[in-house]
């Protein structure tokens, strides 16, 4: 008796993502509330571990700017970090010169402080952070991605190639760096939301590794970078002593606030 063909799980997953996309996108209306929730979460944010003053570079989401990352940067500065904005205005994607400017910013911060720089990237900004870690691992202390499309189909590189064909403008990150969706040579954290209306959460999962982890937060994509639980988790990750990285601990009350991540 002939065997029945096995269902194409990849195709089924893509169909499910397409079917649920309108609902997930509608949930992005939560973003303003998530920004305001930071006021109610002050007791939690106030007890986050303080830092050692090392430099932190924050990279914004697609079509975002330093204005979008201001709440995160202000909070991290208050926890004792030397926080810097990316300083390139609106993030319109990895056009020609954007990555070079990011690399110059990293080099300048490393030279100014004499210490490796932690990189925090929101959505597309996380891909810049990953590229910087691959290009200059000795200058990067750790990478924290927030709602970043690390994997998935189509991959960002495919989208950028399509943009190039349509517009003729150079687009993309240096191909010689290798796969941005692979393991990084530095500690890496991905903060994601299962109800992200822009980037399916499965695409934001950090590849397994001895210094890699995933932290789940219930949030929209547009609010994820300012969500109080994201702010607390970022501060906690940055506060780790150099060379003593440990996974995020969900002890006590934190076990109620942060679900066990996928694969845990």
Backbone bond lengths (Angstrom), bond angles and torsions (degrees), N, CA, C in turn:
res aa  C-N    CA-C-N  psi(-1)  N-CA   C-N-CA  omega(-1)  CA-C   N-CA-C  phi
1 X - - - 1.474 - - 1.531 109.34 -
2 X 1.317 118.51 124.12 1.464 120.68 -176.86 1.522 110.82 -65.54
3 X 1.320 113.79 144.54 1.463 119.88 178.46 1.524 110.46 -75.10
4 X 1.312 115.83 141.28 1.458 120.13 174.92 1.515 109.19 -72.28
5 X 1.313 118.18 140.33 1.463 120.41 179.63 1.521 110.69 -62.56
6 X 1.331 116.13 139.05 1.459 121.09 178.20 1.517 110.15 -72.40
7 X 1.320 117.86 143.09 1.468 119.97 179.65 1.517 110.89 -64.92
8 X 1.312 116.53 145.92 1.459 122.49 177.44 1.523 108.08 -80.80
9 X 1.350 115.50 99.15 1.462 119.22 -176.77 1.526 111.66 -65.51
10 X 1.340 116.25 -33.43 1.458 119.02 178.74 1.508 111.35 -63.52
11 X 1.345 116.22 -43.70 1.462 120.61 178.36 1.523 110.61 -65.92
12 X 1.328 116.67 -41.23 1.464 120.04 179.46 1.529 110.85 -61.93
13 X 1.322 115.52 -39.39 1.472 119.12 179.40 1.524 110.45 -65.50
14 X 1.331 116.83 -42.62 1.458 120.15 179.59 1.521 110.59 -62.35
15 X 1.350 117.11 -41.10 1.464 120.47 179.05 1.527 110.54 -64.21
16 X 1.331 116.66 -40.17 1.462 120.00 179.02 1.520 110.80 -63.87
17 X 1.344 116.74 -40.79 1.460 120.25 178.88 1.524 110.56 -63.04
18 X 1.332 116.83 -39.51 1.461 120.62 179.78 1.528 110.85 -67.64
19 X 1.332 116.99 -39.54 1.456 121.03 -177.46 1.525 111.81 -68.90
20 X 1.323 116.46 -36.78 1.472 120.13 -176.67 1.525 112.98 -91.11
21 X 1.332 117.77 -5.61 1.466 120.57 -176.92 1.529 113.15 -56.13
22 X 1.357 119.63 -45.41 1.480 118.51 -179.28 1.532 112.49 -60.43
23 X 1.340 117.16 -40.25 1.458 119.93 179.45 1.523 110.58 -66.31
24 X 1.330 117.06 -45.66 1.462 119.98 -179.39 1.529 110.67 -62.99
25 X 1.324 116.25 -38.40 1.456 119.40 179.08 1.527 110.98 -66.23
26 X 1.327 116.86 -37.95 1.464 120.30 178.83 1.519 111.26 -63.28
27 X 1.320 116.63 -31.04 1.459 120.79 -179.36 1.531 112.29 -70.04
28 X 1.331 117.08 -10.68 1.466 119.69 177.40 1.527 111.86 -66.50
29 X 1.343 116.94 -13.47 1.464 120.34 177.47 1.525 111.91 -65.22
30 X 1.333 117.23 -9.43 1.470 120.93 178.34 1.524 112.60 -73.46
31 X 1.330 117.82 -16.56 1.462 121.05 -169.64 1.537 114.10 -52.06
32 X 1.344 119.87 -47.16 1.478 118.49 179.90 1.527 112.46 -60.63
33 X 1.342 116.67 -38.19 1.462 119.64 178.41 1.525 110.61 -63.71
34 X 1.318 116.86 -39.33 1.463 120.59 -178.33 1.525 111.25 -65.75
35 X 1.321 116.71 -33.84 1.461 119.52 175.15 1.528 109.74 -66.42
36 X 1.329 116.61 -44.57 1.451 120.15 -179.80 1.517 113.68 -69.50
37 X 1.334 116.98 -22.75 1.461 120.56 -178.89 1.523 111.79 -65.05
38 X 1.339 116.34 -17.12 1.460 119.30 179.37 1.518 112.34 -60.74
39 X 1.340 117.49 -28.10 1.470 121.15 179.57 1.530 109.66 -66.67
40 X 1.349 116.03 -46.24 1.460 120.03 -179.78 1.523 111.93 -68.89
41 X 1.327 116.54 -23.72 1.461 120.52 -176.33 1.526 113.17 -92.38
42 X 1.326 118.22 9.38 1.463 120.25 -177.76 1.532 113.96 -55.32
43 X 1.340 119.57 -39.00 1.472 118.03 178.17 1.526 112.49 -58.80
44 X 1.330 116.91 -40.78 1.463 120.20 178.03 1.515 111.21 -68.69
45 X 1.328 116.91 -46.08 1.462 120.44 -177.37 1.526 111.57 -64.40
46 X 1.330 116.16 -29.79 1.465 119.70 -177.32 1.519 112.94 -73.06
47 X 1.335 116.95 -20.03 1.468 118.72 -177.79 1.527 112.40 -98.40
48 X 1.326 117.61 0.98 1.464 119.70 176.42 1.522 109.56 -61.80
49 X 1.320 115.21 144.95 1.460 119.48 -178.64 1.526 111.15 -59.90
50 X 1.325 115.91 143.23 1.455 120.58 177.79 1.521 110.58 -85.68
51 X 1.332 114.86 158.48 1.450 120.14 -175.18 1.511 114.38 -94.55
52 X 1.323 114.40 -178.48 1.464 121.85 -176.99 1.523 112.22 -104.99
53 X 1.338 116.42 12.04 1.460 119.33 177.21 1.512 115.39 85.65
54 X 1.320 118.14 5.54 1.466 118.01 -178.11 1.535 110.56 -72.77
55 X 1.328 117.58 157.73 1.468 120.93 -176.06 1.527 113.24 -73.04
56 X 1.326 114.95 143.03 1.461 122.57 178.45 1.523 108.11 -131.69
57 X 1.313 116.58 128.58 1.465 122.38 177.23 1.524 108.75 -109.22
58 X 1.345 116.87 125.52 1.460 122.42 -177.10 1.532 109.35 -109.14
59 X 1.344 115.65 126.79 1.461 122.29 -174.97 1.532 109.56 -114.50
60 X 1.347 118.28 129.99 1.468 121.30 -171.19 1.522 114.62 -81.69
61 X 1.321 114.43 169.29 1.453 122.90 177.90 1.533 110.92 -76.08
62 X 1.335 115.78 169.06 1.463 122.01 177.76 1.527 110.19 -59.25
63 X 1.315 116.39 133.26 1.466 124.74 -177.19 1.524 112.01 65.34
64 X 1.313 117.15 12.21 1.454 122.12 174.88 1.518 110.02 -104.49
65 X 1.317 115.20 176.01 1.461 120.69 -178.20 1.531 108.41 -145.17
66 X 1.323 116.09 -171.12 1.462 120.36 177.95 1.531 111.80 -64.36
67 X 1.326 117.01 -21.24 1.461 120.01 177.36 1.531 110.45 -64.44
68 X 1.337 116.69 -38.90 1.465 120.58 -179.38 1.524 112.30 -66.70
69 X 1.320 116.56 -32.08 1.470 119.64 -177.45 1.535 112.42 -92.72
70 X 1.327 117.17 3.63 1.465 120.23 -176.91 1.535 112.93 -59.09
71 X 1.359 119.74 -45.68 1.472 118.34 178.76 1.528 112.45 -59.04
72 X 1.317 117.39 -42.49 1.462 121.29 178.82 1.522 110.95 -64.50
73 X 1.327 117.07 -43.91 1.465 120.32 -178.05 1.528 111.54 -67.08
74 X 1.326 116.56 -39.94 1.464 119.63 178.10 1.525 111.03 -62.97
75 X 1.318 115.62 -42.00 1.456 119.39 -179.94 1.532 110.75 -64.54
76 X 1.318 117.59 -45.74 1.459 120.29 -178.80 1.526 111.54 -66.51
77 X 1.318 116.54 -36.53 1.466 119.32 176.22 1.529 109.86 -61.72
78 X 1.338 116.93 -38.45 1.455 121.21 178.15 1.513 113.50 -68.56
79 X 1.337 116.49 -20.25 1.465 120.33 177.22 1.523 111.73 -90.40
80 X 1.340 116.29 2.33 1.455 118.54 172.16 1.512 116.90 103.08
81 X 1.324 118.46 21.42 1.466 121.03 179.27 1.523 111.13 -105.27
82 X 1.317 115.66 154.18 1.462 121.57 173.77 1.533 106.89 -89.24
83 X 1.318 115.51 89.68 1.465 121.12 -169.72 1.529 111.20 -93.18
84 X 1.323 115.77 137.18 1.469 121.59 179.39 1.522 110.37 -127.85
85 X 1.331 115.50 145.07 1.462 122.50 173.24 1.521 109.05 -85.87
86 X 1.319 115.90 167.58 1.465 117.57 -177.10 1.527 111.62 -79.46
87 X 1.341 118.63 -27.43 1.449 121.69 170.72 1.512 116.69 71.31
88 X 1.342 117.63 25.18 1.467 119.93 179.56 1.526 112.76 -116.69
89 X 1.326 116.41 17.85 1.461 118.91 178.72 1.513 111.62 73.20
90 X 1.334 116.14 -142.29 1.457 121.89 -177.31 1.524 110.35 -72.30
91 X 1.328 115.85 133.52 1.469 120.53 178.53 1.525 109.15 -83.60
92 X 1.309 115.91 99.54 1.465 121.62 -179.05 1.514 112.26 -101.34
93 X 1.329 116.04 20.07 1.450 119.85 178.83 1.518 111.66 101.92
94 X 1.328 116.38 170.59 1.471 121.15 -176.03 1.530 113.02 -77.17
95 X 1.323 115.08 65.10 1.463 120.15 176.34 1.519 109.82 -71.19
96 X 1.329 115.75 170.75 1.445 120.25 179.62 1.524 111.93 -55.68
97 X 1.311 117.13 128.79 1.453 122.06 177.74 1.509 115.13 94.49
98 X 1.341 118.29 -18.07 1.465 120.93 -176.98 1.526 110.75 -66.77
99 X 1.319 117.09 -48.81 1.466 118.51 -179.17 1.523 110.99 -65.53
100 X 1.325 117.26 -38.06 1.466 119.72 178.03 1.526 110.79 -60.94
101 X 1.335 116.59 -38.35 1.463 120.18 178.34 1.528 110.65 -68.19
102 X 1.330 117.43 -37.69 1.460 121.00 176.34 1.526 110.33 -63.81
103 X 1.330 115.82 -41.76 1.473 119.47 179.71 1.531 110.20 -65.69
104 X 1.325 117.47 -39.75 1.466 120.80 177.93 1.521 110.57 -64.02
105 X 1.330 116.55 -38.35 1.473 120.63 178.08 1.524 110.14 -64.24
106 X 1.317 116.99 -43.73 1.461 121.41 177.91 1.525 111.00 -61.00
107 X 1.320 116.05 -46.89 1.471 120.49 -179.45 1.528 111.32 -61.43
108 X 1.339 116.81 -40.27 1.463 120.82 -179.08 1.527 110.75 -66.02
109 X 1.325 117.18 -41.39 1.465 120.37 179.57 1.526 110.90 -67.33
110 X 1.317 116.13 -39.48 1.467 120.23 178.06 1.528 110.42 -62.78
111 X 1.334 116.07 -43.12 1.466 119.89 -179.88 1.528 111.44 -68.59
112 X 1.333 116.61 -38.49 1.464 120.56 -177.85 1.525 112.13 -67.41
113 X 1.322 116.53 -42.21 1.462 120.26 -173.71 1.532 113.14 -99.17
114 X 1.324 116.80 -16.69 1.452 119.44 -178.02 1.514 113.18 66.12
115 X 1.323 116.27 24.50 1.468 121.58 -178.14 1.519 109.30 -141.70
116 X 1.333 115.86 153.56 1.453 120.22 177.09 1.525 109.92 -63.95
117 X 1.324 115.20 150.68 1.464 122.93 -173.44 1.525 110.31 -104.33
118 X 1.326 117.36 132.37 1.462 120.94 171.04 1.527 108.66 -83.81
119 X 1.316 116.23 140.06 1.460 122.20 -177.44 1.524 109.79 -115.43
120 X 1.335 116.01 127.43 1.460 122.02 176.45 1.516 107.18 -119.41
121 X 1.335 117.18 116.90 1.464 120.78 -177.38 1.506 111.72 -122.92
122 X 1.324 115.73 127.87 1.467 122.34 179.70 1.524 108.27 -95.39
123 X 1.311 117.84 121.88 1.462 123.82 178.03 1.531 110.65 56.09
124 X 1.326 118.65 -119.00 1.462 120.53 179.60 1.524 111.27 -58.35
125 X 1.321 117.31 -32.19 1.460 120.48 177.76 1.515 111.97 -57.88
126 X 1.332 116.83 -29.08 1.452 120.36 177.57 1.516 112.51 -67.41
127 X 1.334 117.10 -31.69 1.466 119.49 176.56 1.522 110.53 -69.35
128 X 1.340 117.43 -36.97 1.466 119.83 174.08 1.528 109.42 -60.64
129 X 1.346 115.84 -43.05 1.465 120.02 -179.10 1.521 110.89 -62.30
130 X 1.318 116.67 -42.31 1.466 120.16 179.27 1.524 110.87 -64.71
131 X 1.331 116.49 -40.47 1.454 120.10 178.76 1.526 111.36 -64.17
132 X 1.328 117.02 -39.79 1.462 120.88 178.17 1.530 110.81 -64.58
133 X 1.335 116.96 -39.15 1.461 120.41 179.55 1.527 111.09 -65.50
134 X 1.327 116.53 -34.53 1.460 120.21 178.22 1.527 111.09 -74.17
135 X 1.336 116.17 -34.56 1.464 120.27 -177.07 1.527 112.28 -78.65
136 X 1.339 117.41 -34.30 1.471 120.78 -174.65 1.523 110.28 -142.26
137 X 1.330 118.90 64.89 1.466 121.09 -175.40 1.524 113.86 -60.81
138 X 1.334 118.43 -29.10 1.466 120.79 -179.31 1.523 112.30 -70.56
139 X 1.338 116.92 -16.55 1.462 121.32 -178.66 1.518 112.65 -103.87
140 X 1.318 117.12 -0.38 1.463 122.00 -178.07 1.523 109.59 -114.09
141 X 1.313 116.09 123.76 1.470 121.99 -178.84 1.526 111.33 -79.88
142 X 1.325 116.38 -44.86 1.458 121.61 176.14 1.517 109.08 -165.29
143 X 1.323 116.13 164.23 1.464 122.55 178.36 1.517 108.64 -122.46
144 X 1.334 115.97 130.95 1.458 122.16 174.84 1.524 107.83 -121.76
145 X 1.324 116.53 114.70 1.464 122.19 178.95 1.531 109.13 -99.10
146 X 1.319 116.40 139.09 1.463 122.17 -179.83 1.526 108.65 -123.27
147 X 1.330 117.31 107.44 1.460 120.73 -179.18 1.519 112.82 61.01
148 X 1.306 117.28 37.16 1.470 121.67 -175.22 1.526 110.91 -92.37
149 X 1.342 118.36 134.51 1.463 121.22 176.96 1.527 111.27 -76.65
150 X 1.331 115.88 76.49 1.461 120.71 -177.19 1.518 110.96 -65.89
151 X 1.317 116.38 -42.83 1.462 120.93 179.86 1.511 110.52 -124.79
152 X 1.327 116.33 -155.73 1.457 119.75 177.00 1.509 113.11 104.13
153 X 1.315 114.59 174.28 1.444 122.05 -177.90 1.530 108.37 -140.31
154 X 1.337 119.69 123.86 1.467 124.92 2.75 1.515 112.50 -75.52
155 X 1.310 115.95 149.50 1.445 120.82 177.21 1.535 108.99 -73.11
156 X 1.341 116.19 154.72 1.473 118.61 -179.97 1.524 113.15 -52.28
157 X 1.337 117.17 -37.26 1.459 119.77 -178.78 1.523 111.60 -60.76
158 X 1.350 116.68 -35.54 1.465 120.37 178.38 1.523 110.75 -66.40
159 X 1.333 116.25 -39.65 1.466 120.81 178.74 1.521 110.10 -64.99
160 X 1.339 116.39 -42.73 1.451 120.46 -178.86 1.527 111.43 -64.58
161 X 1.336 117.39 -37.75 1.469 120.15 178.36 1.526 110.60 -64.85
162 X 1.346 115.82 -38.60 1.460 119.63 176.84 1.525 110.44 -62.70
163 X 1.333 116.78 -43.14 1.466 121.67 178.17 1.526 110.08 -59.49
164 X 1.314 117.14 -42.54 1.468 120.49 -179.97 1.525 111.29 -61.80
165 X 1.334 116.07 -42.97 1.464 119.62 -178.50 1.527 111.26 -64.83
166 X 1.339 116.07 -35.79 1.462 120.22 -177.53 1.527 111.87 -76.87
167 X 1.336 116.80 -42.39 1.463 120.66 -172.55 1.527 114.30 -102.64
168 X 1.313 116.29 -23.61 1.463 119.36 -175.90 1.509 113.39 82.57
169 X 1.349 118.60 -2.78 1.459 122.13 179.59 1.527 110.29 -85.15
170 X 1.338 117.97 136.86 1.464 120.37 175.69 1.523 110.22 -60.55
171 X 1.336 116.37 138.36 1.456 120.48 -175.69 1.519 108.97 -150.11
172 X 1.310 116.97 139.56 1.452 120.19 175.23 1.510 112.58 125.08
173 X 1.333 114.91 168.63 1.450 122.50 177.52 1.520 108.81 -98.26
174 X 1.332 118.01 157.15 1.469 120.79 -174.81 1.528 112.37 -53.26
175 X 1.313 116.83 122.59 1.465 120.79 -177.27 1.524 112.07 -68.77
176 X 1.326 117.70 -23.20 1.457 119.40 -178.98 1.518 113.22 -70.35
177 X 1.340 117.02 -9.78 1.454 119.63 179.52 1.525 111.85 -73.96
178 X 1.322 117.27 -18.39 1.449 120.16 -177.49 1.517 111.55 94.30
179 X 1.332 116.00 -165.99 1.459 121.87 -174.54 1.524 111.21 -75.91
180 X 1.329 116.65 121.51 1.463 120.72 178.68 1.522 111.94 -72.00
181 X 1.340 116.91 -15.64 1.463 120.01 -178.84 1.525 112.18 -91.43
182 X 1.322 117.97 0.60 1.454 120.98 -179.71 1.520 112.69 -89.50
183 X 1.336 117.32 177.61 1.471 121.30 178.38 1.524 111.39 -61.13
184 X 1.332 116.04 146.75 1.461 121.56 -179.85 1.528 110.46 -98.92
185 X 1.337 117.03 157.02 1.464 120.71 179.35 1.533 113.14 -81.96
186 X 1.317 117.33 4.94 1.474 122.86 179.41 1.527 107.97 -130.05
187 X 1.339 118.57 164.39 1.469 120.04 175.43 1.531 111.20 -55.34
188 X 1.331 115.78 137.40 1.463 120.05 -174.67 1.523 110.63 -136.23
189 X 1.317 115.27 134.44 1.464 122.77 177.82 1.516 109.14 -127.32
190 X 1.331 116.62 135.27 1.462 120.95 173.01 1.519 108.82 -117.44
191 X 1.329 116.20 125.66 1.453 122.51 175.64 1.522 107.13 -106.02
192 X 1.320 117.58 122.68 1.461 120.77 -173.44 1.525 110.37 -138.27
193 X 1.340 115.56 168.52 1.457 121.71 176.64 1.519 109.20 -131.14
194 X 1.314 116.17 134.28 1.475 119.93 177.98 1.529 111.79 -68.70
195 X 1.334 118.03 -19.84 1.464 120.70 178.79 1.525 111.61 -104.44
196 X 1.321 116.81 21.45 1.470 121.79 174.60 1.525 108.58 -58.53
197 X 1.332 116.10 124.60 1.458 120.04 -177.44 1.512 114.91 -88.50
198 X 1.327 117.59 -3.46 1.462 121.37 -178.17 1.526 111.28 -112.69
199 X 1.323 116.45 -50.80 1.462 121.78 -178.80 1.525 108.80 -111.56
200 X 1.343 119.42 114.12 1.470 119.99 176.68 1.532 110.66 -53.03
201 X 1.323 116.58 134.54 1.457 120.38 -171.00 1.523 112.85 -58.81
202 X 1.346 117.31 -32.24 1.459 119.23 -179.21 1.530 111.70 -61.25
203 X 1.340 116.33 -26.47 1.463 120.32 -178.38 1.532 111.81 -79.45
204 X 1.342 116.26 -10.50 1.463 119.90 -178.12 1.529 112.86 -100.95
205 X 1.312 117.70 5.68 1.465 120.77 -177.55 1.523 110.29 -76.78
206 X 1.326 115.69 127.40 1.464 122.07 179.38 1.523 109.54 -71.85
207 X 1.353 117.59 133.07 1.473 119.96 177.60 1.525 110.84 -57.50
208 X 1.324 116.34 145.84 1.462 121.17 -178.74 1.524 110.92 -61.63
209 X 1.319 115.36 143.93 1.458 121.11 178.73 1.513 109.76 -175.51
210 X 1.330 118.04 165.09 1.474 121.22 -177.64 1.521 113.74 -65.87
211 X 1.343 117.53 -21.54 1.464 120.82 179.14 1.529 109.70 -129.41
212 X 1.323 115.26 42.98 1.460 120.82 -179.90 1.521 109.12 -130.39
213 X 1.330 116.84 146.38 1.460 120.15 -178.08 1.523 110.33 -156.34
214 X 1.330 114.67 165.23 1.455 122.22 176.49 1.524 109.24 -129.48
215 X 1.328 116.28 139.20 1.453 122.44 179.35 1.525 107.96 -126.57
216 X 1.323 116.97 123.35 1.460 120.89 -177.82 1.523 111.19 -95.25
217 X 1.333 115.80 135.61 1.458 123.76 176.84 1.524 107.76 -131.89
218 X 1.314 118.18 139.19 1.463 121.27 176.63 1.522 108.58 -84.39
219 X 1.352 116.67 108.44 1.460 120.20 -172.87 1.517 110.32 -164.52
220 X 1.320 114.67 163.74 1.459 120.70 167.71 1.522 108.61 -79.23
221 X 1.323 116.61 169.50 1.467 120.07 177.07 1.528 110.45 -71.29
222 X 1.327 116.24 -44.45 1.458 121.09 -176.43 1.522 112.41 -72.12
223 X 1.340 116.74 -17.60 1.449 119.61 177.53 1.517 113.96 -103.31
224 X 1.330 116.28 -6.64 1.461 120.42 -172.99 1.528 112.56 -62.28
225 X 1.338 117.09 -36.73 1.457 120.20 -177.66 1.511 114.69 -74.52
226 X 1.341 117.76 -11.18 1.468 121.34 178.69 1.530 111.56 -121.56
227 X 1.316 117.07 2.76 1.459 121.32 -179.63 1.529 109.35 -65.01
228 X 1.346 118.83 135.60 1.468 120.05 -177.05 1.528 113.75 -58.45
229 X 1.337 117.61 -33.76 1.460 118.81 178.73 1.531 111.31 -70.58
230 X 1.321 116.18 -30.80 1.468 119.43 174.05 1.519 109.91 -67.82
231 X 1.331 116.68 -45.99 1.462 120.54 -179.47 1.526 110.66 -57.90
232 X 1.332 116.75 -45.24 1.465 120.17 -179.77 1.529 110.49 -62.27
233 X 1.340 116.99 -46.13 1.462 120.82 -177.66 1.524 111.44 -63.97
234 X 1.332 117.32 -40.76 1.465 120.42 178.81 1.524 110.28 -62.73
235 X 1.342 116.42 -45.32 1.465 120.33 179.78 1.524 111.13 -62.34
236 X 1.320 116.67 -40.41 1.460 121.08 179.41 1.526 111.19 -63.28
237 X 1.310 117.03 -42.34 1.470 121.25 -179.33 1.535 110.86 -67.37
238 X 1.319 116.51 -40.27 1.468 120.45 -178.38 1.530 111.87 -69.36
239 X 1.330 117.24 -25.34 1.461 120.95 -174.40 1.528 113.52 -78.27
240 X 1.316 117.74 -4.89 1.459 119.65 -178.61 1.530 110.92 -67.46
241 X 1.327 117.46 136.55 1.468 119.83 177.73 1.527 110.96 -60.04
242 X 1.297 115.96 145.13 1.458 121.20 -179.51 1.524 110.37 -57.00
243 X 1.321 115.83 129.31 1.457 121.05 178.14 1.506 114.79 80.40
244 X 1.340 117.97 5.67 1.467 121.26 -178.39 1.536 110.89 -125.85
245 X 1.315 116.36 42.39 1.465 120.83 -177.37 1.520 111.41 -63.64
246 X 1.334 116.01 136.22 1.455 123.60 175.14 1.529 108.75 -137.78
247 X 1.327 118.48 150.20 1.462 120.46 178.83 1.527 112.02 -61.65
248 X 1.316 115.70 155.83 1.459 123.05 178.57 1.529 110.06 -60.53
249 X 1.329 117.30 130.77 1.455 122.56 -178.07 1.524 110.83 -97.00
250 X 1.327 116.54 125.25 1.466 122.16 178.75 1.526 109.82 -103.42
251 X 1.303 116.22 59.04 1.454 120.94 -177.91 1.531 110.81 -88.74
252 X 1.338 115.60 152.75 1.456 120.88 174.45 1.518 113.17 55.50
253 X 1.343 116.40 -128.55 1.458 122.37 -177.64 1.522 111.94 -60.46
254 X 1.335 117.41 -30.74 1.461 120.38 -177.49 1.523 112.08 -63.97
255 X 1.328 117.10 -25.62 1.460 120.29 177.99 1.526 111.14 -65.83
256 X 1.345 116.91 -26.30 1.458 120.73 177.12 1.522 112.04 -82.84
257 X 1.311 116.11 -29.25 1.462 120.55 -176.19 1.532 113.38 -86.86
258 X 1.329 115.79 -30.10 1.469 120.12 -176.05 1.528 109.54 -120.71
259 X 1.337 118.01 109.18 1.470 119.82 178.31 1.531 110.29 -63.85
260 X 1.313 115.31 156.13 1.457 119.11 173.19 1.522 107.98 -63.04
261 X 1.334 118.97 130.98 1.460 121.26 -175.15 1.515 112.61 -71.46
262 X 1.314 115.52 167.02 1.462 120.77 177.74 1.507 110.61 -56.89
263 X 1.333 115.71 133.99 1.459 119.92 177.64 1.504 114.07 86.21
264 X 1.351 117.53 -2.74 1.467 119.87 -177.72 1.528 110.41 -78.12
